[in-house]
Every structure is written in C-alpha cells, then in structure tokens.
Amino acid sequence: MKKKLSSLIIFLICAMTCLNAVSIDARARGNAVLTSEDVSYAFSHNPAFLASSDFSLEIPLSARLFNASGVLSNDLVENISDIASMDQERMVSGILDLLREFSGTMPLVSIEERIALTLFGMGASISASERVITTGGSVATNLSLDLRGTLSAGFAHKFDFDDGWSLAAGAILNLDYMICTSPAGVETVVGILLDPDGSGDFSIYSGHAVSADIGINITYPLGFSTAFTVRNLGSAYHMNDDNGNSFTLPNPVEMDTAAGWKGSWSFLSLDLEIGMRGWNRIRSYPDLLESLNAGASLGITKFIDINLGLDGGYPSCGITLDFLCFEIAAAYYWQDFGIVYGLAPRDVLSLEVALSFE
C-alpha cells in the first residue's frame, strides 16, 4: 500500500509540474510576458497587470494536443474511425497505436476554459481544465483523468511618475481544487467507455490548496521595464482518496523576474523580454537552463501579432489575430516532460478562441 501511494504521489507531482496552464499566446512567446502590461496575463503571470485596464472581460477556450507530431503522423483518421466503431478490441488497438510514442508522465490532450473580469484594478477569475495524462510507454501506457478548477480574486494599483516612470503592484488570492484518478490501463479505460456503470481498477483523489501570487512591474523611460513576481505563496495540496485516506502534495513557491523593452513605429510594434522563471529553485546548471526564457512579439497593425520565444532551451512560435471582440491564437512549442531535464522533449500544438472586451 505504501509503495502504491508513493508511486501515486510521484505521478501527481510530475503531472502538476508539467500541466501548468497558461494562455496560448504566452506559450508562443516562451512565457516571456512578465513586463507586457497586458491585463490578459494578470491571473497567469503578473498580478500587477490588473491595473493595466480600467475594464476588461475575457472568455477564452483553448485546446492542446501534446506529442503532436507523433500523433498526427500516425494515421489519426483511421484510428479515430477504430475508436468510434465501439468495438472493444479495435478500440484498445487504436488507442494503443495512438499512444505508442508516449513515454513517462505527460498529457495527451487538454481543454481549458476561463472567465476573467477586471474593473479599476480589481479582478476576479474562474478557470477550469480537463486533461488526459499518460504514464508508462508503448503497450504499457496507462491513462488518467485530471480535472482542475481555480477561483481567483485580486487587486492592483499603478503609480505614474514623471518622465515615463511608473510602478504597478498587485496581489491575487487563489483557491484551487482538483480531482484526478490513479493511472489505469487502456483496457480498463475502454471498458469504462463502453460500460460507464461498470467498475474499474482505479481510485479517485480530490484535493485543494489556497495560495497567493504577488507581482510588480516597473516602467522606465525609452520603453524599458522590469518585473518581479512570487507565485504559490500558501498551503500545499490537501488530498483525499475514495477510502478516506489523506496526504499532502507540495505546491512549491516560484520566483520569476524579467526585463523588457517596447517600441512602436507607424503600424508596427515590437515587444521584447528576457527573464528567469522559478530562479529560487535553481540548484544546478540544467536548472539554470530550464529557468531561462525569452520572447518577442511583432505587432502588425492592431490585428496581427507574430510571436516567437525560447523557454528552457526549447523554441516556440505562434500567431494571434484580433477581430473586433474575437481573438484567435495558435501556438506550436516544445516542452520537456522528463524527470531528468532534456531527455523527454515533446511538441505541443494549441489553439485558443476568446471573447475579449477591453
């Protein structure tokens, strides 16, 4: 029992580490958005951005496909046809075929939804995510379901000084809730899909955590800026299983810092940033490489942004389109899912559609 619980805790820690949800265009920029002064990044990156707009309302919906090149090169249409046939043997074969290139602990797909409202420096957000996580590899691949919900509220204020200087500071309180299942074999998952009332060899776990994020953003003359944030100040995850057992999972504090520059000319604009994420947890040279990130966003009129980034040594790119109150963002990036950094990079294809009023 102790060995099984230890394995589950390791699995959950790995899953929590690799499943931090951020906006699609931020991913395209290598998560280098701490100095962007964009209110859409207030709840995910820098609480100081709550003061960036007197009013904003955002309702984004995003989807991500992990290990995209491996999945899409595997005759996906035929496999979907197999899965839709509702024949158990063919479903198992089709799913295993899709998962043959997965290894370790990493997501297969994720869907995320959010509603965020800000008004004169005050803000509130409700977000949810649903993810299918794979563990193991090839024919030994297991699947699990991970559901998250977060309720956030915060406040920020911006102080404007002479000659282009300003200081914005903010804080956000988060209540996180999660429900997840222990990893189950593909045969068990298919059996549940075919017979939802049947029993399966898996357990259900739930937990919650209360944390706070704080952030500052300082702007200087000539378009320069710096930012500093502290995330996950608060409690660990308090977990319970369906047998009444309880345990805790760490929710480590992360400190981020960045320096940026912005410029605009006629119908063009450029936003550059370089920074370090989670620098307080750097213990080795690989940790340093994983911490570094940089990004660039080229604006073409007010409707198109071309985004490029480098996050922990892995490249990213994407495009964001604005049409009146609609925003469409696409990103393609690489992310590391290995226990040892650099051994399990996988590509991610993502798309986000949002209603945005500001």
Short mmCIF file of the C-alpha atoms (twelve columns), coordinates in Angstrom:
data_MODEL
# 
_entry.id   MODEL 
# 
loop_
_atom_site.group_PDB 
_atom_site.id 
_atom_site.type_symbol 
_atom_site.label_atom_id 
_atom_site.label_alt_id 
_atom_site.label_comp_id 
_atom_site.label_asym_id 
_atom_site.label_seq_id 
_atom_site.Cartn_x 
_atom_site.Cartn_y 
_atom_site.Cartn_z 
_atom_site.pdbx_PDB_model_num 
ATOM 1   C CA . MET A 1   0.000   0.000  0.000   1 
ATOM 2   C CA . LYS A 2   2.817   2.417  0.899   1 
ATOM 3   C CA . LYS A 3   4.603   1.615  -2.366  1 
ATOM 4   C CA . LYS A 4   1.404   2.230  -4.353  1 
ATOM 5   C CA . LEU A 5   0.792   5.533  -2.552  1 
ATOM 6   C CA . SER A 6   4.401   6.637  -3.103  1 
ATOM 7   C CA . SER A 7   4.102   5.890  -6.826  1 
ATOM 8   C CA . LEU A 8   0.863   7.867  -6.991  1 
ATOM 9   C CA . ILE A 9   2.404   10.864 -5.208  1 
ATOM 10  C CA . ILE A 10  5.340   10.850 -7.637  1 
ATOM 11  C CA . PHE A 11  2.877   10.659 -10.537 1 
ATOM 12  C CA . LEU A 12  0.805   13.562 -9.214  1 
ATOM 13  C CA . ILE A 13  3.864   15.742 -8.586  1 
ATOM 14  C CA . CYS A 14  5.095   15.105 -12.140 1 
ATOM 15  C CA . ALA A 15  1.625   15.790 -13.546 1 
ATOM 16  C CA . MET A 16  1.282   19.037 -11.589 1 
ATOM 17  C CA . THR A 17  4.731   20.154 -12.698 1 
ATOM 18  C CA . CYS A 18  4.080   19.664 -16.416 1 
ATOM 19  C CA . LEU A 19  0.489   20.857 -16.520 1 
ATOM 20  C CA . ASN A 20  0.667   24.483 -15.503 1 
ATOM 21  C CA . ALA A 21  -1.937  26.165 -17.662 1 
ATOM 22  C CA . VAL A 22  -1.071  29.466 -19.321 1 
ATOM 23  C CA . SER A 23  -2.525  31.318 -22.285 1 
ATOM 24  C CA . ILE A 24  -1.661  30.179 -25.792 1 
ATOM 25  C CA . ASP A 25  -0.029  33.414 -26.943 1 
ATOM 26  C CA . ALA A 26  2.114   33.469 -23.781 1 
ATOM 27  C CA . ARG A 27  3.328   29.959 -24.659 1 
ATOM 28  C CA . ALA A 28  4.153   31.159 -28.170 1 
ATOM 29  C CA . ARG A 29  6.341   33.856 -26.595 1 
ATOM 30  C CA . GLY A 30  8.186   31.399 -24.363 1 
ATOM 31  C CA . ASN A 31  6.179   32.596 -21.335 1 
ATOM 32  C CA . ALA A 32  8.185   35.832 -21.528 1 
ATOM 33  C CA . VAL A 33  5.282   38.186 -20.742 1 
ATOM 34  C CA . LEU A 34  6.047   39.448 -17.214 1 
ATOM 35  C CA . THR A 35  6.598   43.014 -18.496 1 
ATOM 36  C CA . SER A 36  3.923   43.056 -21.219 1 
ATOM 37  C CA . GLU A 37  1.418   45.241 -19.263 1 
ATOM 38  C CA . ASP A 38  -1.397  43.157 -20.789 1 
ATOM 39  C CA . VAL A 39  -4.363  42.585 -18.496 1 
ATOM 40  C CA . SER A 40  -4.934  39.133 -20.041 1 
ATOM 41  C CA . TYR A 41  -1.770  37.898 -18.254 1 
ATOM 42  C CA . ALA A 42  -2.774  39.170 -14.809 1 
ATOM 43  C CA . PHE A 43  -4.053  35.845 -13.430 1 
ATOM 44  C CA . SER A 44  -1.458  33.616 -15.082 1 
ATOM 45  C CA . HIS A 45  1.784   35.639 -14.904 1 
ATOM 46  C CA . ASN A 46  1.845   39.034 -13.162 1 
ATOM 47  C CA . PRO A 47  -0.905  40.288 -10.810 1 
ATOM 48  C CA . ALA A 48  0.303   43.870 -11.342 1 
ATOM 49  C CA . PHE A 49  -1.434  43.796 -14.748 1 
ATOM 50  C CA . LEU A 50  -4.827  44.040 -13.020 1 
ATOM 51  C CA . ALA A 51  -4.147  47.778 -13.107 1 
ATOM 52  C CA . SER A 52  -3.388  47.811 -16.856 1 
ATOM 53  C CA . SER A 53  -7.002  48.429 -17.867 1 
ATOM 54  C CA . ASP A 54  -9.996  50.158 -16.256 1 
ATOM 55  C CA . PHE A 55  -12.255 47.402 -17.583 1 
ATOM 56  C CA . SER A 56  -11.761 44.034 -19.239 1 
ATOM 57  C CA . LEU A 57  -13.788 40.866 -19.750 1 
ATOM 58  C CA . GLU A 58  -12.235 37.745 -21.242 1 
ATOM 59  C CA . ILE A 59  -13.799 34.379 -22.001 1 
ATOM 60  C CA . PRO A 60  -11.167 32.124 -23.608 1 
ATOM 61  C CA . LEU A 61  -11.474 28.462 -24.608 1 
ATOM 62  C CA . SER A 62  -8.295  26.592 -25.516 1 
ATOM 63  C CA . ALA A 63  -7.266  23.080 -26.551 1 
ATOM 64  C CA . ARG A 64  -3.819  21.483 -26.687 1 
ATOM 65  C CA . LEU A 65  -2.565  18.325 -28.367 1 
ATOM 66  C CA . PHE A 66  0.654   17.008 -26.851 1 
ATOM 67  C CA . ASN A 67  3.253   14.996 -28.770 1 
ATOM 68  C CA . ALA A 68  1.536   16.453 -31.813 1 
ATOM 69  C CA . SER A 69  3.967   15.262 -34.481 1 
ATOM 70  C CA . GLY A 70  3.850   11.686 -33.189 1 
ATOM 71  C CA . VAL A 71  0.049   11.623 -33.059 1 
ATOM 72  C CA . LEU A 72  -0.636  13.376 -36.355 1 
ATOM 73  C CA . SER A 73  1.838   11.197 -38.263 1 
ATOM 74  C CA . ASN A 74  0.099   8.059  -37.084 1 
ATOM 75  C CA . ASP A 75  -2.856  7.916  -39.491 1 
ATOM 76  C CA . LEU A 76  -5.087  9.673  -37.000 1 
ATOM 77  C CA . VAL A 77  -8.206  9.470  -39.172 1 
ATOM 78  C CA . GLU A 78  -8.074  5.692  -39.271 1 
ATOM 79  C CA . ASN A 79  -7.541  5.460  -35.527 1 
ATOM 80  C CA . ILE A 80  -10.487 7.750  -34.836 1 
ATOM 81  C CA . SER A 81  -12.597 5.509  -37.035 1 
ATOM 82  C CA . ASP A 82  -11.469 2.500  -34.974 1 
ATOM 83  C CA . ILE A 83  -12.310 4.245  -31.717 1 
ATOM 84  C CA . ALA A 84  -15.722 5.341  -32.971 1 
ATOM 85  C CA . SER A 85  -16.633 1.777  -34.014 1 
ATOM 86  C CA . MET A 86  -17.366 0.951  -30.334 1 
ATOM 87  C CA . ASP A 87  -15.729 -2.462 -30.763 1 
ATOM 88  C CA . GLN A 88  -13.639 -3.075 -27.632 1 
ATOM 89  C CA . GLU A 89  -10.780 -4.939 -29.285 1 
ATOM 90  C CA . ARG A 90  -10.424 -2.371 -32.062 1 
ATOM 91  C CA . MET A 91  -10.726 0.497  -29.569 1 
ATOM 92  C CA . VAL A 92  -7.877  -0.892 -27.460 1 
ATOM 93  C CA . SER A 93  -5.744  -1.453 -30.570 1 
ATOM 94  C CA . GLY A 94  -6.480  2.043  -31.917 1 
ATOM 95  C CA . ILE A 95  -5.727  3.817  -28.637 1 
ATOM 96  C CA . LEU A 96  -2.514  1.857  -28.094 1 
ATOM 97  C CA . ASP A 97  -1.452  2.729  -31.628 1 
ATOM 98  C CA . LEU A 98  -2.018  6.417  -30.910 1 
ATOM 99  C CA . LEU A 99  -0.001  6.203  -27.693 1 
ATOM 100 C CA . ARG A 100 2.947   4.193  -28.974 1 
ATOM 101 C CA . GLU A 101 5.343   7.164  -28.904 1 
ATOM 102 C CA . PHE A 102 4.358   8.417  -25.465 1 
ATOM 103 C CA . SER A 103 6.663   7.717  -22.532 1 
ATOM 104 C CA . GLY A 104 6.982   8.853  -18.934 1 
ATOM 105 C CA . THR A 105 4.324   11.133 -17.454 1 
ATOM 106 C CA . MET A 106 2.863   13.664 -19.865 1 
ATOM 107 C CA . PRO A 107 -0.514  14.885 -21.107 1 
ATOM 108 C CA . LEU A 108 -2.258  13.582 -24.200 1 
ATOM 109 C CA . VAL A 109 -4.842  16.354 -24.624 1 
ATOM 110 C CA . SER A 110 -6.145  19.212 -22.505 1 
ATOM 111 C CA . ILE A 111 -9.059  21.646 -22.666 1 
ATOM 112 C CA . GLU A 112 -9.162  24.841 -20.639 1 
ATOM 113 C CA . GLU A 113 -11.882 27.434 -20.003 1 
ATOM 114 C CA . ARG A 114 -11.827 30.724 -18.122 1 
ATOM 115 C CA . ILE A 115 -13.899 33.812 -17.353 1 
ATOM 116 C CA . ALA A 116 -11.951 36.825 -16.089 1 
ATOM 117 C CA . LEU A 117 -13.271 40.282 -15.189 1 
ATOM 118 C CA . THR A 118 -11.263 43.328 -14.106 1 
ATOM 119 C CA . LEU A 119 -12.578 46.739 -13.071 1 
ATOM 120 C CA . PHE A 120 -10.446 49.685 -11.906 1 
ATOM 121 C CA . GLY A 121 -7.680  47.462 -10.541 1 
ATOM 122 C CA . MET A 122 -9.934  44.813 -9.012  1 
ATOM 123 C CA . GLY A 123 -10.283 41.441 -10.691 1 
ATOM 124 C CA . ALA A 124 -11.871 38.001 -10.401 1 
ATOM 125 C CA . SER A 125 -11.441 34.851 -12.443 1 
ATOM 126 C CA . ILE A 126 -12.944 31.358 -12.645 1 
ATOM 127 C CA . SER A 127 -10.986 28.791 -14.624 1 
ATOM 128 C CA . ALA A 128 -11.251 25.069 -15.281 1 
ATOM 129 C CA . SER A 129 -9.174  22.495 -17.100 1 
ATOM 130 C CA . GLU A 130 -9.681  18.894 -18.155 1 
ATOM 131 C CA . ARG A 131 -6.684  16.748 -19.083 1 
ATOM 132 C CA . VAL A 132 -5.926  13.181 -20.056 1 
ATOM 133 C CA . ILE A 133 -2.496  12.158 -18.755 1 
ATOM 134 C CA . THR A 134 -0.392  9.252  -19.989 1 
ATOM 135 C CA . THR A 135 2.123   7.306  -17.913 1 
ATOM 136 C CA . GLY A 136 4.450   4.481  -18.888 1 
ATOM 137 C CA . GLY A 137 5.104   3.900  -22.572 1 
ATOM 138 C CA . SER A 138 4.172   1.904  -25.689 1 
ATOM 139 C CA . VAL A 139 1.879   -1.076 -24.873 1 
ATOM 140 C CA . ALA A 140 2.353   -0.407 -21.125 1 
ATOM 141 C CA . THR A 141 0.824   3.074  -21.343 1 
ATOM 142 C CA . ASN A 142 -1.724  3.967  -18.665 1 
ATOM 143 C CA . LEU A 143 -4.237  6.805  -18.750 1 
ATOM 144 C CA . SER A 144 -5.663  9.040  -16.036 1 
ATOM 145 C CA . LEU A 145 -8.041  11.983 -15.850 1 
ATOM 146 C CA . ASP A 146 -7.115  15.279 -14.215 1 
ATOM 147 C CA . LEU A 147 -9.729  17.992 -13.522 1 
ATOM 148 C CA . ARG A 148 -8.788  21.379 -12.067 1 
ATOM 149 C CA . GLY A 149 -10.732 24.425 -11.012 1 
ATOM 150 C CA . THR A 150 -9.431  27.763 -9.734  1 
ATOM 151 C CA . LEU A 151 -11.261 30.721 -8.217  1 
ATOM 152 C CA . SER A 152 -9.114  33.860 -8.074  1 
ATOM 153 C CA . ALA A 153 -9.589  37.425 -6.861  1 
ATOM 154 C CA . GLY A 154 -7.119  40.266 -6.562  1 
ATOM 155 C CA . PHE A 155 -6.265  43.943 -6.638  1 
ATOM 156 C CA . ALA A 156 -3.519  46.082 -8.179  1 
ATOM 157 C CA . HIS A 157 -2.663  49.749 -8.398  1 
ATOM 158 C CA . LYS A 158 -0.426  51.690 -10.756 1 
ATOM 159 C CA . PHE A 159 1.560   54.751 -9.666  1 
ATOM 160 C CA . ASP A 160 2.543   57.097 -12.513 1 
ATOM 161 C CA . PHE A 161 5.548   59.384 -12.078 1 
ATOM 162 C CA . ASP A 162 7.253   61.960 -14.263 1 
ATOM 163 C CA . ASP A 163 9.330   61.264 -17.383 1 
ATOM 164 C CA . GLY A 164 7.755   57.897 -18.207 1 
ATOM 165 C CA . TRP A 165 8.375   56.191 -14.857 1 
ATOM 166 C CA . SER A 166 5.628   54.068 -13.292 1 
ATOM 167 C CA . LEU A 167 5.206   51.326 -10.704 1 
ATOM 168 C CA . ALA A 168 2.364   48.791 -10.682 1 
ATOM 169 C CA . ALA A 169 1.909   46.309 -7.841  1 
ATOM 170 C CA . GLY A 170 -0.766  43.689 -7.281  1 
ATOM 171 C CA . ALA A 171 -1.756  40.541 -5.411  1 
ATOM 172 C CA . ILE A 172 -4.127  37.680 -6.225  1 
ATOM 173 C CA . LEU A 173 -5.603  35.049 -3.893  1 
ATOM 174 C CA . ASN A 174 -6.265  31.621 -5.442  1 
ATOM 175 C CA . LEU A 175 -8.454  28.731 -4.306  1 
ATOM 176 C CA . ASP A 176 -7.516  25.612 -6.272  1 
ATOM 177 C CA . TYR A 177 -9.488  22.367 -6.385  1 
ATOM 178 C CA . MET A 178 -8.534  19.192 -8.216  1 
ATOM 179 C CA . ILE A 179 -9.998  15.754 -8.909  1 
ATOM 180 C CA . CYS A 180 -7.876  13.058 -10.507 1 
ATOM 181 C CA . THR A 181 -7.833  9.317  -10.996 1 
ATOM 182 C CA . SER A 182 -4.979  6.914  -10.484 1 
ATOM 183 C CA . PRO A 183 -3.420  5.606  -13.731 1 
ATOM 184 C CA . ALA A 184 -5.454  2.841  -15.374 1 
ATOM 185 C CA . GLY A 185 -4.633  0.511  -18.245 1 
ATOM 186 C CA . VAL A 186 -6.064  1.163  -21.692 1 
ATOM 187 C CA . GLU A 187 -8.260  -1.953 -21.431 1 
ATOM 188 C CA . THR A 188 -9.791  -0.598 -18.211 1 
ATOM 189 C CA . VAL A 189 -10.395 2.824  -19.790 1 
ATOM 190 C CA . VAL A 190 -12.057 1.292  -22.854 1 
ATOM 191 C CA . GLY A 191 -14.213 -0.910 -20.641 1 
ATOM 192 C CA . ILE A 192 -15.437 2.146  -18.738 1 
ATOM 193 C CA . LEU A 193 -16.179 3.979  -22.002 1 
ATOM 194 C CA . LEU A 194 -18.261 1.063  -23.220 1 
ATOM 195 C CA . ASP A 195 -19.928 0.453  -19.852 1 
ATOM 196 C CA . PRO A 196 -19.923 3.607  -17.666 1 
ATOM 197 C CA . ASP A 197 -21.782 1.754  -14.892 1 
ATOM 198 C CA . GLY A 198 -19.109 -0.924 -14.654 1 
ATOM 199 C CA . SER A 199 -16.272 -0.931 -12.149 1 
ATOM 200 C CA . GLY A 200 -12.637 -0.292 -12.953 1 
ATOM 201 C CA . ASP A 201 -9.311  -0.818 -11.210 1 
ATOM 202 C CA . PHE A 202 -8.571  2.786  -10.320 1 
ATOM 203 C CA . SER A 203 -9.012  5.237  -7.457  1 
ATOM 204 C CA . ILE A 204 -10.320 8.786  -7.328  1 
ATOM 205 C CA . TYR A 205 -8.458  11.530 -5.469  1 
ATOM 206 C CA . SER A 206 -9.504  15.079 -4.642  1 
ATOM 207 C CA . GLY A 207 -7.690  17.964 -3.047  1 
ATOM 208 C CA . HIS A 208 -7.482  21.705 -2.577  1 
ATOM 209 C CA . ALA A 209 -4.919  24.414 -1.914  1 
ATOM 210 C CA . VAL A 210 -5.039  28.102 -1.027  1 
ATOM 211 C CA . SER A 211 -2.252  30.280 -2.376  1 
ATOM 212 C CA . ALA A 212 -1.387  33.865 -3.267  1 
ATOM 213 C CA . ASP A 213 0.552   35.489 -6.107  1 
ATOM 214 C CA . ILE A 214 2.164   38.916 -5.892  1 
ATOM 215 C CA . GLY A 215 3.841   40.934 -8.614  1 
ATOM 216 C CA . ILE A 216 5.320   44.289 -9.527  1 
ATOM 217 C CA . ASN A 217 6.071   45.897 -12.872 1 
ATOM 218 C CA . ILE A 218 8.286   48.984 -13.225 1 
ATOM 219 C CA . THR A 219 8.461   51.002 -16.441 1 
ATOM 220 C CA . TYR A 220 11.309  53.339 -17.309 1 
ATOM 221 C CA . PRO A 221 11.892  55.956 -19.996 1 
ATOM 222 C CA . LEU A 222 12.649  54.839 -23.571 1 
ATOM 223 C CA . GLY A 223 10.371  51.787 -23.349 1 
ATOM 224 C CA . PHE A 224 12.335  49.709 -20.810 1 
ATOM 225 C CA . SER A 225 10.705  47.796 -17.938 1 
ATOM 226 C CA . THR A 226 11.406  45.195 -15.246 1 
ATOM 227 C CA . ALA A 227 9.137   42.846 -13.338 1 
ATOM 228 C CA . PHE A 228 9.249   40.541 -10.327 1 
ATOM 229 C CA . THR A 229 6.644   38.003 -9.186  1 
ATOM 230 C CA . VAL A 230 6.221   35.444 -6.418  1 
ATOM 231 C CA . ARG A 231 3.732   32.640 -7.051  1 
ATOM 232 C CA . ASN A 232 2.162   29.875 -4.925  1 
ATOM 233 C CA . LEU A 233 2.591   31.531 -1.540  1 
ATOM 234 C CA . GLY A 234 0.430   29.426 0.730   1 
ATOM 235 C CA . SER A 235 -0.565  25.879 1.518   1 
ATOM 236 C CA . ALA A 236 0.271   22.540 -0.022  1 
ATOM 237 C CA . TYR A 237 -2.435  20.480 -1.718  1 
ATOM 238 C CA . HIS A 238 -4.510  18.605 0.865   1 
ATOM 239 C CA . MET A 239 -5.513  15.345 -0.848  1 
ATOM 240 C CA . ASN A 240 -8.061  12.642 -0.009  1 
ATOM 241 C CA . ASP A 241 -8.793  9.343  -1.720  1 
ATOM 242 C CA . ASP A 242 -12.067 7.446  -2.025  1 
ATOM 243 C CA . ASN A 243 -11.163 5.316  1.034   1 
ATOM 244 C CA . GLY A 244 -10.841 8.288  3.356   1 
ATOM 245 C CA . ASN A 245 -7.035  8.364  3.411   1 
ATOM 246 C CA . SER A 246 -5.355  11.777 3.278   1 
ATOM 247 C CA . PHE A 247 -1.922  13.124 2.372   1 
ATOM 248 C CA . THR A 248 -0.362  16.351 1.119   1 
ATOM 249 C CA . LEU A 249 1.344   17.351 -2.132  1 
ATOM 250 C CA . PRO A 250 3.833   20.214 -2.327  1 
ATOM 251 C CA . ASN A 251 2.851   23.424 -4.073  1 
ATOM 252 C CA . PRO A 252 6.325   24.996 -4.377  1 
ATOM 253 C CA . VAL A 253 6.861   28.747 -4.281  1 
ATOM 254 C CA . GLU A 254 8.283   30.158 -7.515  1 
ATOM 255 C CA . MET A 255 10.003  33.498 -8.020  1 
ATOM 256 C CA . ASP A 256 10.213  34.986 -11.516 1 
ATOM 257 C CA . THR A 257 11.942  38.082 -12.822 1 
ATOM 258 C CA . ALA A 258 12.276  39.689 -16.251 1 
ATOM 259 C CA . ALA A 259 13.447  42.747 -18.171 1 
ATOM 260 C CA . GLY A 260 11.680  44.021 -21.280 1 
ATOM 261 C CA . TRP A 261 11.584  46.684 -23.960 1 
ATOM 262 C CA . LYS A 262 8.763   48.009 -26.150 1 
ATOM 263 C CA . GLY A 263 8.788   50.191 -29.236 1 
ATOM 264 C CA . SER A 264 6.345   51.250 -31.951 1 
ATOM 265 C CA . TRP A 265 6.643   52.783 -35.415 1 
ATOM 266 C CA . SER A 266 3.673   53.627 -37.597 1 
ATOM 267 C CA . PHE A 267 1.668   50.375 -37.932 1 
ATOM 268 C CA . LEU A 268 4.411   48.191 -36.375 1 
ATOM 269 C CA . SER A 269 5.221   47.447 -32.744 1 
ATOM 270 C CA . LEU A 270 7.802   45.247 -31.046 1 
ATOM 271 C CA . ASP A 271 7.780   43.747 -27.560 1 
ATOM 272 C CA . LEU A 272 10.955  42.013 -26.275 1 
ATOM 273 C CA . GLU A 273 11.626  40.275 -22.965 1 
ATOM 274 C CA . ILE A 274 14.212  38.070 -21.291 1 
ATOM 275 C CA . GLY A 275 13.787  36.546 -17.857 1 
ATOM 276 C CA . MET A 276 14.180  33.717 -15.392 1 
ATOM 277 C CA . ARG A 277 11.283  31.600 -14.100 1 
ATOM 278 C CA . GLY A 278 11.493  29.800 -10.758 1 
ATOM 279 C CA . TRP A 279 15.027  31.059 -10.171 1 
ATOM 280 C CA . ASN A 280 14.720  30.387 -6.433  1 
ATOM 281 C CA . ARG A 281 14.741  26.649 -7.190  1 
ATOM 282 C CA . ILE A 282 17.950  26.672 -9.246  1 
ATOM 283 C CA . ARG A 283 20.381  24.096 -7.852  1 
ATOM 284 C CA . SER A 284 22.368  23.056 -10.930 1 
ATOM 285 C CA . TYR A 285 23.336  24.103 -14.440 1 
ATOM 286 C CA . PRO A 286 20.366  22.222 -16.017 1 
ATOM 287 C CA . ASP A 287 18.079  24.081 -13.586 1 
ATOM 288 C CA . LEU A 288 19.553  27.353 -14.841 1 
ATOM 289 C CA . LEU A 289 18.929  26.422 -18.475 1 
ATOM 290 C CA . GLU A 290 15.364  25.390 -17.656 1 
ATOM 291 C CA . SER A 291 14.762  28.703 -15.874 1 
ATOM 292 C CA . LEU A 292 15.828  30.996 -18.726 1 
ATOM 293 C CA . ASN A 293 13.212  32.264 -21.165 1 
ATOM 294 C CA . ALA A 294 12.950  34.957 -23.815 1 
ATOM 295 C CA . GLY A 295 10.256  36.143 -26.184 1 
ATOM 296 C CA . ALA A 296 9.383   38.594 -28.928 1 
ATOM 297 C CA . SER A 297 6.061   39.801 -30.278 1 
ATOM 298 C CA . LEU A 298 5.838   41.733 -33.537 1 
ATOM 299 C CA . GLY A 299 2.576   43.636 -33.923 1 
ATOM 300 C CA . ILE A 300 1.359   44.356 -37.456 1 
ATOM 301 C CA . THR A 301 -1.383  46.953 -37.115 1 
ATOM 302 C CA . LYS A 302 -3.660  46.259 -34.147 1 
ATOM 303 C CA . PHE A 303 -4.969  42.993 -35.534 1 
ATOM 304 C CA . ILE A 304 -1.998  40.645 -36.008 1 
ATOM 305 C CA . ASP A 305 0.789   39.588 -33.630 1 
ATOM 306 C CA . ILE A 306 3.625   37.285 -34.670 1 
ATOM 307 C CA . ASN A 307 5.102   35.614 -31.591 1 
ATOM 308 C CA . LEU A 308 8.436   33.846 -31.073 1 
ATOM 309 C CA . GLY A 309 10.030  32.503 -27.913 1 
ATOM 310 C CA . LEU A 310 12.597  30.334 -26.193 1 
ATOM 311 C CA . ASP A 311 11.615  28.626 -22.940 1 
ATOM 312 C CA . GLY A 312 14.168  26.499 -21.118 1 
ATOM 313 C CA . GLY A 313 16.080  25.948 -24.337 1 
ATOM 314 C CA . TYR A 314 13.007  24.904 -26.343 1 
ATOM 315 C CA . PRO A 315 11.629  27.066 -29.186 1 
ATOM 316 C CA . SER A 316 8.078   28.316 -29.640 1 
ATOM 317 C CA . CYS A 317 6.147   30.280 -32.229 1 
ATOM 318 C CA . GLY A 318 2.597   31.402 -32.874 1 
ATOM 319 C CA . ILE A 319 0.195   33.979 -34.211 1 
ATOM 320 C CA . THR A 320 -2.610  35.983 -32.610 1 
ATOM 321 C CA . LEU A 321 -5.452  37.541 -34.598 1 
ATOM 322 C CA . ASP A 322 -7.870  40.177 -33.276 1 
ATOM 323 C CA . PHE A 323 -11.240 40.687 -34.958 1 
ATOM 324 C CA . LEU A 324 -13.403 43.195 -33.109 1 
ATOM 325 C CA . CYS A 325 -14.209 41.373 -29.839 1 
ATOM 326 C CA . PHE A 326 -12.849 37.997 -31.009 1 
ATOM 327 C CA . GLU A 327 -9.294  36.800 -30.524 1 
ATOM 328 C CA . ILE A 328 -7.792  33.676 -32.094 1 
ATOM 329 C CA . ALA A 329 -4.364  32.449 -31.011 1 
ATOM 330 C CA . ALA A 330 -2.354  29.466 -32.247 1 
ATOM 331 C CA . ALA A 331 0.970   28.229 -30.913 1 
ATOM 332 C CA . TYR A 332 3.451   25.463 -31.586 1 
ATOM 333 C CA . TYR A 333 6.084   24.851 -28.943 1 
ATOM 334 C CA . TRP A 334 8.287   22.225 -27.330 1 
ATOM 335 C CA . GLN A 335 8.108   21.272 -23.674 1 
ATOM 336 C CA . ASP A 336 10.180  18.926 -21.530 1 
ATOM 337 C CA . PHE A 337 8.342   16.145 -19.669 1 
ATOM 338 C CA . GLY A 338 11.286  14.117 -18.393 1 
ATOM 339 C CA . ILE A 339 12.253  13.575 -14.782 1 
ATOM 340 C CA . VAL A 340 15.789  14.379 -15.959 1 
ATOM 341 C CA . TYR A 341 15.750  17.619 -17.916 1 
ATOM 342 C CA . GLY A 342 16.427  17.289 -21.645 1 
ATOM 343 C CA . LEU A 343 15.566  13.594 -22.044 1 
ATOM 344 C CA . ALA A 344 11.867  13.823 -22.980 1 
ATOM 345 C CA . PRO A 345 11.072  16.894 -25.125 1 
ATOM 346 C CA . ARG A 346 7.699   16.763 -26.889 1 
ATOM 347 C CA . ASP A 347 5.965   19.196 -29.227 1 
ATOM 348 C CA . VAL A 348 2.588   20.755 -28.442 1 
ATOM 349 C CA . LEU A 349 0.029   22.156 -30.882 1 
ATOM 350 C CA . SER A 350 -2.520  24.501 -29.343 1 
ATOM 351 C CA . LEU A 351 -5.411  26.757 -30.326 1 
ATOM 352 C CA . GLU A 352 -7.379  29.343 -28.356 1 
ATOM 353 C CA . VAL A 353 -10.559 31.251 -29.207 1 
ATOM 354 C CA . ALA A 354 -11.655 34.066 -26.915 1 
ATOM 355 C CA . LEU A 355 -14.240 36.771 -26.484 1 
ATOM 356 C CA . SER A 356 -12.398 39.854 -25.288 1 
ATOM 357 C CA . PHE A 357 -13.733 43.256 -24.252 1 
ATOM 358 C CA . GLU A 358 -11.430 45.988 -23.032 1 
# 
